[in-house]
Amino acid sequence: MKRRFLFLLMAVCSFVGANAAINRANNYLQAADVKATQGQTVEVALTMVNKTFDIINWQTELVLPAGVTFVSATPADRWTEEIKVDGVKLFSETETAVAKGEGVVAKITLQVDATVAAGEYDLALKGVVMTAADGTSIAQVENKGFKLTVEENPGVKGDLTGDGEVNAADIQALLNIIAAGEFNPAADLTGDGDVNAGDIQALLNIIAEQ
C-alpha cells in the first residue's frame, strides 16, 4: 500500500513539475538587444509572451552593468496600468487580465554614462514572476538576458558627463575615473593611452578656451 502511495505521489510531483516547465516555456518576459551611445539614454522594449494564460500582474528586476542606470519605465501597447518602481525592481498589475498573446508591455529608459567604454554588455531580467487570472503563479527560473552595445560618442571633447557641455562636472567625472584606476578612451584627452594629471590639465585648457 505504501509503495503504491509513493508511486502515486511521485507521479503527481512529476506532472506538477512538467506542467510548471510548460508554463515557464510559454509565459515569460523578455527584452531585445539594444544599442546606445556613450552619455546618452536608450529605450528598451519589454515584451510579455503569455501563450497559456491571461495575465493580471507581473514583476521583474533589472540586472545592469556598472555605468548603466535605470531612469524610468512606462506602460506600452498591451499594458495600460502604472508600473511601480523600487530601485531596479518593476511591478505592475491590472484588474482586467491581458489576453493570451505576445507584445510590448513596457518601455524602459536607461542612462549610459559617458565613461562607459564602447563594447558589448550583458543585461538581464531577474526574478520574473507573472500571475494568471486564475491565480496561477509563473516564476522564470533562468534570467532572461539581452545585450547592450555601447558605441563611442563623437561629441564634444571633454564632455565626460554627456550633457553637451564641458564644465566642472566633467572635472569631477575625470577625477573619479583616475581615482578608480580605470581607463576610458573619452577621458584620455592627451591621447597618450593613459588617464592621469595630464588629462586634467587638458580638460582645464578646454574649459578656459570656451
Secondary structure, DSSP 8 states (H G I E B T S, - for coil): -HHHHHHHHHHHHHHHHHHHHHHHHHEEEEE--EEEETT-EEEEEEEEEESS--EEEEEEEEE--TTEEEEEEEE-TT--S--EEETTEEEEEEEEEE-SEEEEEEEEEEEE-TTS-SEEEEEEEEEEEEEETTS-EEE-SS-EEEEEEEE---S-TT--SSSS--SHHHHHHHHHHHHTT---GGG-TT-SS--SHHHHHHHHHHHHT-
